[in-house]
Each structure stands twice: as structure tokens, then as C-alpha cells.
Amino acid sequence: MRAAAGGCSSCWSTRPGAERECSGCAGRAFIADSEEYWNEESWEDDEPGAAGCPCGSEEFEAAVAFSFGDDGSVRRVTVGLRCIKDGFSGVYADWKIDYGPTDHLLTMV
């Protein structure tokens, strides 16, 4: 899992994102709309890096959560990881969605 979790903590004005890699086949895929913003210009001083657990492991189970607005559209994407080795869990990426429609994001995990 690589994550670019930069941005303003108040308004999340820049676009963080996440890319996952399967530990079985090494296949890679972007989560939600990350691919649209996964470029050097958007990273500024916060280039994405591999997620790591305090125990040293880099293998995780991943979960993606969506927060919805009153109109039913996706307003926030949150990626949580759980270390396979010791069970340590945390939020590794979280970003605001400020456009519509957003239904396509629900299938891009």
C-alpha cells in the first residue's frame, strides 16, 4: 500500500490518494479516484511512500470506508490498514470528494 496523505487538515484542499498492491500476485490498483491525482505535481513535498507497521511489517489487510452526504453522494474516502503480523490498525489515507456524480467510486476499491 502506498499512500499520499498530504493536504490541509482543515479543508483537505489537495488530493491525497492510495494505491494497493496484492501480496499474492503483486497486482496493483488505485483506490477510488486516486489515479486521477497520482502525479508528481500534486504531491508537492509529500511524495507517497509504502505503508509500514511499527513492527517492521509491510503486509496489511485493507478496508475502504466511504462517508456520504445528505444527497447520497460520496463525500470522503478513508483507507484503513491492519498489519498481518501483529494486528496493529490505523487510518493510512483519508480525503475529501468535492465533485459529483460519485457512484463510480464505490466499485474502485
Backbone torsions as a table, in degrees:
resi	resn	phi	psi	omega
1	MET	NA	125.7	171.9
2	ARG	-114.5	139.9	-179.0
3	ALA	-135.5	142.4	171.7
4	ALA	-116.8	96.8	-172.0
5	ALA	-106.7	30.4	-180.0
6	GLY	-78.4	173.5	178.1
7	GLY	130.1	167.7	179.8
8	CYS	-73.1	127.0	-177.8
9	SER	-70.1	-16.1	178.8
10	SER	-87.8	-45.7	-175.3
11	CYS	-117.6	-7.5	-177.7
12	TRP	50.6	51.3	-173.3
13	SER	-71.0	-25.7	175.4
14	THR	-97.5	165.9	-173.9
15	ARG	-101.0	98.3	169.8
16	PRO	-75.6	179.5	179.0
17	GLY	-172.9	-174.9	-179.1
18	ALA	-151.3	146.5	175.8
19	GLU	-127.2	134.5	179.8
20	ARG	-110.1	152.9	177.0
21	GLU	-131.4	127.3	-179.8
22	CYS	-71.0	129.7	179.3
23	SER	-73.8	-15.5	179.4
24	GLY	-84.9	-49.7	-174.4
25	CYS	-115.1	-4.8	-179.2
26	ALA	69.0	13.1	175.2
27	GLY	-66.0	145.0	-177.3
28	ARG	-120.6	146.6	177.4
29	ALA	-153.8	145.7	175.8
30	PHE	-82.8	150.7	178.7
31	ILE	-99.2	131.2	180.0
32	ALA	54.2	-128.1	-175.6
33	ASP	-94.9	18.5	-175.2
34	SER	-56.7	-38.5	-176.2
35	GLU	-59.7	-34.3	-178.6
36	GLU	-63.9	-24.6	-174.9
37	TYR	-117.8	7.2	-174.7
38	TRP	-86.7	79.8	178.4
39	ASN	-150.6	159.5	-175.0
40	GLU	-59.3	-33.2	-179.1
41	GLU	-63.5	-36.1	-176.8
42	SER	-82.6	-14.5	-178.0
43	TRP	-77.3	-27.5	-174.9
44	GLU	51.5	-116.1	-178.9
45	ASP	-99.7	11.5	-174.6
46	ASP	-124.7	69.7	179.9
47	GLU	-65.3	139.4	-179.0
48	PRO	-62.5	147.6	177.4
49	GLY	-137.3	165.7	-179.9
50	ALA	-69.0	139.8	175.4
51	ALA	-68.8	145.7	178.6
52	GLY	-143.8	145.7	177.8
53	CYS	-92.6	150.4	175.1
54	PRO	-55.4	-24.9	179.0
55	CYS	-77.2	-8.1	179.7
56	GLY	101.9	-12.0	-179.5
57	SER	-73.7	149.8	175.4
58	GLU	-124.7	23.2	178.8
59	GLU	-115.8	126.1	-172.1
60	PHE	-135.6	157.5	161.7
61	GLU	-92.9	140.4	-176.0
62	ALA	-117.9	149.2	174.5
63	ALA	-136.7	140.8	178.3
64	VAL	-117.7	129.3	178.9
65	ALA	-116.3	144.1	177.4
66	PHE	-118.7	134.2	172.5
67	SER	-103.1	136.9	-174.7
68	PHE	-112.1	147.3	174.0
69	GLY	-83.1	175.4	179.6
70	ASP	-59.8	-26.7	-179.6
71	ASP	-86.1	1.4	178.4
72	GLY	88.7	0.2	-179.9
73	SER	-88.4	153.8	179.3
74	VAL	-67.8	131.5	179.3
75	ARG	-117.8	-18.4	179.4
76	ARG	-155.0	144.3	175.5
77	VAL	-119.0	132.0	179.2
78	THR	-128.4	133.2	179.1
79	VAL	-114.3	121.8	176.5
80	GLY	-112.0	146.1	178.9
81	LEU	-126.8	146.9	175.5
82	ARG	-126.3	122.1	-178.5
83	CYS	-64.0	130.7	178.6
84	ILE	-66.2	-34.1	-174.4
85	LYS	-75.9	-50.0	-173.9
86	ASP	-123.9	1.3	176.4
87	GLY	81.4	0.6	178.5
88	PHE	-58.1	133.0	-177.0
89	SER	-125.1	151.6	176.4
90	GLY	-171.3	168.0	174.2
91	VAL	-88.7	124.6	-176.5
92	TYR	-106.2	-20.3	176.8
93	ALA	-154.6	146.2	-178.5
94	ASP	-157.2	126.5	179.5
95	TRP	-147.5	155.4	-177.7
96	LYS	-86.1	143.3	173.6
97	ILE	-111.8	120.0	-175.1
98	ASP	-122.9	34.6	178.2
99	TYR	-141.6	174.9	177.7
100	GLY	-149.9	162.3	-7.3
101	PRO	-71.2	162.8	-174.7
102	THR	-126.1	3.0	-176.4
103	ASP	-54.6	-34.8	-177.9
104	HIS	-61.8	-26.2	-177.6
105	LEU	-65.2	-28.8	-177.2
106	LEU	-65.0	-20.2	179.7
107	THR	-101.9	1.7	-174.0
108	MET	-108.1	57.9	179.4
109	VAL	-114.6	NA	NA
